[in-house]
Structure formats: C-alpha cells, structure tokens
Amino acid sequence: TAYVERYPERCAGLILASPAGTAAKIEQQNTSSSFLSSRNLLAMIWHYNLVNPFSLFRLFPEWGHRNLSAYVQRRFHGHTMQDIKIQLRDYLYENIMCGHVLGASLVTLLLEPLSPQVGIRPLENRLSDPNFLRPDTTLAFMYGDRDWMDKAPAIRIRSQLQSHKRQTSIVCVRDANHNLML
C-alpha cells in the first residue's frame, strides 16, 4: 500500500493477500492496574523492538523448534508429504535463528503488540477513504478459507468503497491458510 500511496499513477490494481494490520485498534475497557501495567510494559518493549515473536524463538530454541513444528503441522495439515513439512520447518527455523530477521522488525513497526489483525496505521482507515486509490484502480483482498486473519475489515472496506462505486473484491482461496502460496 505504501507504493500505491506514493505512485498511484503506476498502479492499475492492488491485491492484498491475507493482509496483516488491516483492522483499527479497539480500546480496552479493562481497568485492572496489573492488566494496564503489564500491557504498557509489553507495548514499550514491543515498540522499541526489544521482543517480537522471532526473538522468543531465539531466546528459547527448544521451545521455538517444538512450536514451529506444531505450526507447520497445523498450517499444512491437508498435505500428506511429511518430508516437505520437515524441510519447510527446518528452513523457517534456520532463517529465524540466523540472527536479525527483517520481518521481525517490520512486525513491531506495523502491528500493535501481539495483535496481527491491528495495525499501527490500519489499512482499514486508509483504504476506506475513496480518495486513497485512483477511481480506476481495482482493489482485491485474498484470504484462505482456513485463514486466521479476520476478513471483517476487508468487508467493511468493500462496503464503504462500493457506496462510492469503487471496484473492490474479496477472494477466498479453497484449501488455503494464511500462506496462500503454499
């Protein structure tokens, strides 16, 4: 979306595949002081990129390997080729353990703490504006039918843009999870 914002004349369409950070933040109503202080501490260490999901894997390698194995098994449960699952797990694990992972820094810059649905600059706020995209630019959202990302923000964006006669679609890919290409 940043490219479309900067160079709208170069884009005929925008396809967002299972986008993270689409939803706007919903304020918490819990006033428990321990909840607020732990939430504030977490937000601070997240904001300064002191901890992110990838750093936890490096901090606790055995736990990380076990959880990554479980993740790969859950996400690709329909696939029968166990050796490919093992190779994928090992590939992901080695890339996470090798040190600085670009995605780890992006997670803390783009998303609210521990909320992959909620963006710091939510796409919902920007894409719902009919002036964000040129009138002839097509917008499409793609999700897997077993995707853990919430489609509700995309539905709200489509509704808002259709009221301005803007072409927007939501595609659901059969037998797919969050990683549509796999």
CYANA upper distance limits for C-alpha pairs under 8 A (distance plus 0.5 A):
  1 THR  CA      5 GLU  CA      6.62
  1 THR  CA     14 LEU  CA      8.16
  2 ALA  CA      6 ARG  CA      6.72
  3 TYR  CA      7 TYR  CA      6.31
  3 TYR  CA      8 PRO  CA      8.09
  4 VAL  CA      8 PRO  CA      5.31
  4 VAL  CA     10 ARG  CA      8.23
  4 VAL  CA     11 CYS  CA      6.92
  4 VAL  CA     14 LEU  CA      8.21
  4 VAL  CA    133 LEU  CA      8.03
  5 GLU  CA    132 PHE  CA      7.70
  5 GLU  CA    133 LEU  CA      8.24
  7 TYR  CA     11 CYS  CA      7.68
  8 PRO  CA    133 LEU  CA      7.34
  8 PRO  CA    134 ARG  CA      7.20
  9 GLU  CA    134 ARG  CA      8.29
 11 CYS  CA    137 THR  CA      7.40
 12 ALA  CA    136 ASP  CA      7.50
 12 ALA  CA    137 THR  CA      5.37
 12 ALA  CA    138 THR  CA      6.99
 13 GLY  CA    137 THR  CA      5.40
 13 GLY  CA    138 THR  CA      4.90
 13 GLY  CA    139 LEU  CA      6.27
 13 GLY  CA    140 ALA  CA      8.31
 14 LEU  CA    137 THR  CA      7.83
 14 LEU  CA    138 THR  CA      6.71
 14 LEU  CA    139 LEU  CA      5.40
 14 LEU  CA    140 ALA  CA      6.73
 15 ILE  CA    139 LEU  CA      6.54
 15 ILE  CA    140 ALA  CA      5.24
 15 ILE  CA    141 PHE  CA      6.35
 15 ILE  CA    142 MET  CA      7.81
 16 LEU  CA    139 LEU  CA      8.47
 16 LEU  CA    140 ALA  CA      6.74
 16 LEU  CA    141 PHE  CA      5.37
 16 LEU  CA    142 MET  CA      6.64
 17 ALA  CA    141 PHE  CA      6.49
 17 ALA  CA    142 MET  CA      5.15
 17 ALA  CA    143 TYR  CA      6.77
 17 ALA  CA    180 LEU  CA      7.83
 18 SER  CA    141 PHE  CA      7.52
 18 SER  CA    142 MET  CA      6.12
 18 SER  CA    143 TYR  CA      5.38
 18 SER  CA    144 GLY  CA      7.95
 18 SER  CA    147 ASP  CA      8.09
 18 SER  CA    149 MET  CA      6.96
 18 SER  CA    178 HIS  CA      6.59
 18 SER  CA    179 ASN  CA      8.26
 18 SER  CA    180 LEU  CA      8.18
 19 PRO  CA    141 PHE  CA      8.38
 19 PRO  CA    149 MET  CA      7.97
 20 ALA  CA    111 LEU  CA      8.24
 20 ALA  CA    116 PRO  CA      6.06
 20 ALA  CA    117 GLN  CA      5.92
 20 ALA  CA    118 VAL  CA      7.80
 20 ALA  CA    119 GLY  CA      7.75
 20 ALA  CA    149 MET  CA      7.62
 21 GLY  CA    110 LEU  CA      7.31
 21 GLY  CA    111 LEU  CA      6.17
 21 GLY  CA    116 PRO  CA      6.35
 21 GLY  CA    117 GLN  CA      5.32
 21 GLY  CA    118 VAL  CA      4.97
 21 GLY  CA    119 GLY  CA      4.09
 21 GLY  CA    120 ILE  CA      7.69
 21 GLY  CA    121 ARG  CA      8.13
 21 GLY  CA    122 PRO  CA      6.10
 21 GLY  CA    123 LEU  CA      7.02
 22 THR  CA    117 GLN  CA      6.48
 22 THR  CA    118 VAL  CA      6.54
 22 THR  CA    119 GLY  CA      6.41
 22 THR  CA    122 PRO  CA      5.59
 22 THR  CA    123 LEU  CA      5.02
 22 THR  CA    124 GLU  CA      5.80
 22 THR  CA    153 PRO  CA      6.81
 22 THR  CA    154 ALA  CA      8.16
 23 ALA  CA    117 GLN  CA      6.16
 23 ALA  CA    118 VAL  CA      5.24
 23 ALA  CA    119 GLY  CA      6.72
 23 ALA  CA    122 PRO  CA      6.11
 23 ALA  CA    123 LEU  CA      7.26
 23 ALA  CA    124 GLU  CA      6.14
 23 ALA  CA    153 PRO  CA      6.10
 24 ALA  CA    118 VAL  CA      6.10
 24 ALA  CA    119 GLY  CA      6.85
 24 ALA  CA    120 ILE  CA      8.46
 24 ALA  CA    121 ARG  CA      8.41
 24 ALA  CA    122 PRO  CA      5.75
 24 ALA  CA    123 LEU  CA      8.35
 24 ALA  CA    124 GLU  CA      6.99
 24 ALA  CA    125 ASN  CA      7.48
 25 LYS  CA    118 VAL  CA      6.23
 25 LYS  CA    119 GLY  CA      7.76
 25 LYS  CA    120 ILE  CA      8.47
 25 LYS  CA    122 PRO  CA      8.47
 30 ASN  CA     35 PHE  CA      7.87
 30 ASN  CA     36 LEU  CA      8.33
 31 THR  CA     35 PHE  CA      7.81
 31 THR  CA     36 LEU  CA      7.33
 32 SER  CA     36 LEU  CA      6.73
 33 SER  CA     37 SER  CA      6.53
 34 SER  CA     38 SER  CA      6.55
 35 PHE  CA     39 ARG  CA      6.43
 36 LEU  CA     40 ASN  CA      6.45
 37 SER  CA     41 LEU  CA      6.58
 38 SER  CA     42 LEU  CA      6.57
 39 ARG  CA     43 ALA  CA      6.56
 40 ASN  CA     44 MET  CA      6.61
 41 LEU  CA     45 ILE  CA      6.81
 42 LEU  CA     46 TRP  CA      6.48
 42 LEU  CA    113 PRO  CA      7.55
 43 ALA  CA     47 HIS  CA      6.39
 43 ALA  CA    112 GLU  CA      8.32
 43 ALA  CA    113 PRO  CA      6.21
 44 MET  CA     48 TYR  CA      6.78
 45 ILE  CA     49 ASN  CA      6.63
 45 ILE  CA     50 LEU  CA      5.54
 45 ILE  CA     51 VAL  CA      6.53
 46 TRP  CA     50 LEU  CA      6.52
 46 TRP  CA     51 VAL  CA      6.10
 46 TRP  CA     52 ASN  CA      6.96
 46 TRP  CA    108 THR  CA      6.49
 46 TRP  CA    113 PRO  CA      6.51
 47 HIS  CA    108 THR  CA      6.68
 47 HIS  CA    109 LEU  CA      7.74
 47 HIS  CA    113 PRO  CA      8.35
 49 ASN  CA    105 SER  CA      7.16
 49 ASN  CA    108 THR  CA      6.59
 51 VAL  CA     55 SER  CA      6.28
 51 VAL  CA     56 LEU  CA      7.60
 52 ASN  CA     56 LEU  CA      7.15
 52 ASN  CA    104 ALA  CA      6.86
 52 ASN  CA    105 SER  CA      8.49
 52 ASN  CA    107 VAL  CA      8.00
 52 ASN  CA    108 THR  CA      7.35
 53 PRO  CA     57 PHE  CA      7.42
 53 PRO  CA    104 ALA  CA      7.74
 54 PHE  CA     58 ARG  CA      7.17
 54 PHE  CA     96 ILE  CA      6.72
 54 PHE  CA    101 VAL  CA      8.27
 54 PHE  CA    104 ALA  CA      6.52
 55 SER  CA     59 LEU  CA      6.54
 55 SER  CA    104 ALA  CA      8.33
 56 LEU  CA     60 PHE  CA      6.52
 56 LEU  CA     64 GLY  CA      7.74
 57 PHE  CA     61 PRO  CA      5.91
 57 PHE  CA     63 TRP  CA      7.56
 57 PHE  CA     64 GLY  CA      4.82
 57 PHE  CA     65 HIS  CA      7.97
 57 PHE  CA     96 ILE  CA      7.86
 57 PHE  CA     97 MET  CA      7.83
 58 ARG  CA     64 GLY  CA      7.74
 58 ARG  CA     96 ILE  CA      7.85
 58 ARG  CA     97 MET  CA      6.20
 60 PHE  CA     64 GLY  CA      6.44
 61 PRO  CA     65 HIS  CA      6.55
 62 GLU  CA     66 ARG  CA      6.77
 63 TRP  CA     67 ASN  CA      6.58
 64 GLY  CA     68 LEU  CA      6.42
 65 HIS  CA     69 SER  CA      6.63
 65 HIS  CA     93 TYR  CA      7.30
 66 ARG  CA     70 ALA  CA      6.82
 67 ASN  CA     71 TYR  CA      6.51
 68 LEU  CA     72 VAL  CA      6.67
 68 LEU  CA     89 ARG  CA      6.95
 68 LEU  CA     93 TYR  CA      7.68
 69 SER  CA     73 GLN  CA      6.73
 69 SER  CA     86 ILE  CA      8.37
 69 SER  CA     89 ARG  CA      6.53
 70 ALA  CA     74 ARG  CA      6.62
 71 TYR  CA     75 ARG  CA      6.50
 72 VAL  CA     76 PHE  CA      6.40
 72 VAL  CA     77 HIS  CA      8.43
 72 VAL  CA     85 LYS  CA      7.05
 72 VAL  CA     88 LEU  CA      8.11
 72 VAL  CA     89 ARG  CA      6.78
 73 GLN  CA     77 HIS  CA      5.93
 73 GLN  CA     85 LYS  CA      7.69
 75 ARG  CA    177 ASN  CA      6.82
 75 ARG  CA    178 HIS  CA      8.47
 76 PHE  CA     85 LYS  CA      8.12
 76 PHE  CA    177 ASN  CA      8.33
 78 GLY  CA    175 ASP  CA      8.37
 81 MET  CA     85 LYS  CA      7.25
 82 GLN  CA     86 ILE  CA      6.80
 83 ASP  CA     87 GLN  CA      6.70
 84 ILE  CA     88 LEU  CA      6.56
 85 LYS  CA     89 ARG  CA      6.58
 86 ILE  CA     90 ASP  CA      6.61
 87 GLN  CA     91 TYR  CA      6.50
 88 LEU  CA     92 LEU  CA      6.61
 89 ARG  CA     93 TYR  CA      6.50
 90 ASP  CA     94 GLU  CA      6.52
 91 TYR  CA     95 ASN  CA      6.75
 92 LEU  CA     96 ILE  CA      6.67
 93 TYR  CA     97 MET  CA      6.54
 94 GLU  CA     98 CYS  CA      6.44
 95 ASN  CA     99 GLY  CA      8.35
 95 ASN  CA    101 VAL  CA      7.90
 96 ILE  CA    100 HIS  CA      8.38
 96 ILE  CA    101 VAL  CA      6.90
100 HIS  CA    104 ALA  CA      8.17
101 VAL  CA    105 SER  CA      7.57
102 LEU  CA    106 LEU  CA      6.95
103 GLY  CA    107 VAL  CA      6.57
104 ALA  CA    108 THR  CA      7.32
105 SER  CA    109 LEU  CA      6.88
106 LEU  CA    110 LEU  CA      6.40
107 VAL  CA    111 LEU  CA      6.17
108 THR  CA    112 GLU  CA      7.69
108 THR  CA    113 PRO  CA      7.71
109 LEU  CA    120 ILE  CA      8.03
110 LEU  CA    119 GLY  CA      6.26
110 LEU  CA    120 ILE  CA      5.99
110 LEU  CA    121 ARG  CA      7.54
111 LEU  CA    115 SER  CA      7.00
111 LEU  CA    116 PRO  CA      6.51
111 LEU  CA    117 GLN  CA      8.16
111 LEU  CA    118 VAL  CA      6.40
111 LEU  CA    119 GLY  CA      4.90
111 LEU  CA    120 ILE  CA      5.76
112 GLU  CA    116 PRO  CA      7.64
112 GLU  CA    118 VAL  CA      6.26
112 GLU  CA    119 GLY  CA      6.25
112 GLU  CA    120 ILE  CA      6.18
115 SER  CA    119 GLY  CA      8.41
116 PRO  CA    149 MET  CA      8.41
117 GLN  CA    149 MET  CA      7.03
117 GLN  CA    150 ASP  CA      7.40
118 VAL  CA    122 PRO  CA      7.09
119 GLY  CA    123 LEU  CA      7.62
121 ARG  CA    125 ASN  CA      8.17
122 PRO  CA    126 ARG  CA      7.39
123 LEU  CA    127 LEU  CA      6.19
124 GLU  CA    128 SER  CA      6.28
124 GLU  CA    153 PRO  CA      6.65
124 GLU  CA    154 ALA  CA      7.93
124 GLU  CA    156 ARG  CA      8.49
124 GLU  CA    157 ILE  CA      6.80
125 ASN  CA    129 ASP  CA      7.55
126 ARG  CA    132 PHE  CA      7.04
127 LEU  CA    132 PHE  CA      6.59
127 LEU  CA    133 LEU  CA      8.12
127 LEU  CA    157 ILE  CA      7.05
128 SER  CA    132 PHE  CA      8.27
128 SER  CA    156 ARG  CA      8.43
128 SER  CA    157 ILE  CA      5.47
128 SER  CA    158 ARG  CA      8.26
128 SER  CA    160 GLN  CA      6.41
128 SER  CA    161 LEU  CA      6.73
129 ASP  CA    161 LEU  CA      8.01
130 PRO  CA    135 PRO  CA      8.46
130 PRO  CA    161 LEU  CA      6.49
130 PRO  CA    164 HIS  CA      7.26
130 PRO  CA    166 ARG  CA      8.06
131 ASN  CA    135 PRO  CA      8.31
133 LEU  CA    137 THR  CA      6.62
135 PRO  CA    166 ARG  CA      7.11
136 ASP  CA    166 ARG  CA      8.37
137 THR  CA    167 GLN  CA      8.10
138 THR  CA    166 ARG  CA      8.13
138 THR  CA    167 GLN  CA      5.94
138 THR  CA    168 THR  CA      6.62
139 LEU  CA    167 GLN  CA      7.01
139 LEU  CA    168 THR  CA      5.27
139 LEU  CA    169 SER  CA      7.00
140 ALA  CA    168 THR  CA      6.13
140 ALA  CA    169 SER  CA      5.24
140 ALA  CA    170 ILE  CA      6.22
140 ALA  CA    171 VAL  CA      7.80
141 PHE  CA    154 ALA  CA      7.35
141 PHE  CA    169 SER  CA      6.77
141 PHE  CA    170 ILE  CA      5.19
141 PHE  CA    171 VAL  CA      6.57
142 MET  CA    170 ILE  CA      6.40
142 MET  CA    171 VAL  CA      5.22
142 MET  CA    172 CYS  CA      6.38
142 MET  CA    173 VAL  CA      7.60
143 TYR  CA    147 ASP  CA      6.63
143 TYR  CA    149 MET  CA      8.20
143 TYR  CA    151 LYS  CA      8.08
143 TYR  CA    170 ILE  CA      8.25
143 TYR  CA    171 VAL  CA      6.81
143 TYR  CA    172 CYS  CA      5.47
143 TYR  CA    173 VAL  CA      6.58
143 TYR  CA    176 ALA  CA      8.32
143 TYR  CA    177 ASN  CA      8.08
143 TYR  CA    178 HIS  CA      7.41
143 TYR  CA    180 LEU  CA      7.73
144 GLY  CA    172 CYS  CA      5.94
144 GLY  CA    173 VAL  CA      5.18
144 GLY  CA    174 ARG  CA      6.82
144 GLY  CA    175 ASP  CA      7.33
144 GLY  CA    176 ALA  CA      4.79
144 GLY  CA    177 ASN  CA      5.17
144 GLY  CA    178 HIS  CA      6.43
144 GLY  CA    179 ASN  CA      8.29
144 GLY  CA    180 LEU  CA      6.62
145 ASP  CA    172 CYS  CA      6.18
145 ASP  CA    173 VAL  CA      6.29
145 ASP  CA    174 ARG  CA      5.98
145 ASP  CA    175 ASP  CA      6.68
145 ASP  CA    176 ALA  CA      6.26
145 ASP  CA    177 ASN  CA      7.04
146 ARG  CA    175 ASP  CA      7.48
146 ARG  CA    176 ALA  CA      6.47
146 ARG  CA    177 ASN  CA      5.30
146 ARG  CA    178 HIS  CA      7.87
147 ASP  CA    176 ALA  CA      7.47
147 ASP  CA    177 ASN  CA      4.86
147 ASP  CA    178 HIS  CA      5.12
148 TRP  CA    177 ASN  CA      7.79
148 TRP  CA    178 HIS  CA      6.83
149 MET  CA    178 HIS  CA      7.53
151 LYS  CA    155 ILE  CA      6.83
152 ALA  CA    156 ARG  CA      6.73
153 PRO  CA    157 ILE  CA      6.61
154 ALA  CA    158 ARG  CA      6.56
154 ALA  CA    170 ILE  CA      7.79
155 ILE  CA    159 SER  CA      6.65
155 ILE  CA    170 ILE  CA      8.12
156 ARG  CA    160 GLN  CA      6.66
157 ILE  CA    161 LEU  CA      6.60
158 ARG  CA    162 GLN  CA      6.38
158 ARG  CA    168 THR  CA      6.04
158 ARG  CA    169 SER  CA      7.44
159 SER  CA    163 SER  CA      6.88
160 GLN  CA    164 HIS  CA      7.61
161 LEU  CA    165 LYS  CA      6.96
161 LEU  CA    166 ARG  CA      5.69
161 LEU  CA    167 GLN  CA      7.95
161 LEU  CA    168 THR  CA      7.64
162 GLN  CA    166 ARG  CA      5.56
162 GLN  CA    167 GLN  CA      7.15
162 GLN  CA    168 THR  CA      7.56
173 VAL  CA    180 LEU  CA      7.94
176 ALA  CA    180 LEU  CA      6.07
176 ALA  CA    182 LEU  CA      8.11
